[in-house]
């Protein structure tokens, strides 16, 4: 996990909807669907995994960063935009 550069960013979609995008997580070392399920439960939102990218409905950048730190990712490998 220490070699990964995880990027957490906010996108604005159609109709002004916010979308939190988590990319850069290595799908071989982390079960992405399990990670996405935990993120959706903690953030109380909907979301999906497509092309090794986790997408969550709404702005949850701070909660996602805390969850990634709890999951074992080093703070230096997480970029929040």
DABEL-V108954 format. One record per backbone hydrogen bond with DSSP energy under -1.0 kcal/mol. CO is the residue of the C=O (numbers start at 1). NH is the residue of the N-H. If there is no record, write none. Layout:
((CO NH) (CO NH))
This chain:
((1 4) (6 79) (7 23) (8 81) (9 21) (11 19) (13 16) (14 17) (17 13) (18 58) (19 11) (20 56) (21 9) (22 54) (23 7) (26 30) (30 32) (31 35) (32 36) (33 37) (34 38) (35 39) (36 40) (37 41) (38 42) (39 43) (40 45) (46 57) (48 55) (50 53) (53 50) (54 22) (55 48) (56 20) (60 64) (61 65) (62 66) (63 67) (64 68) (65 69) (66 70) (67 71) (68 73) (74 77) (75 78) (77 6) (79 8))
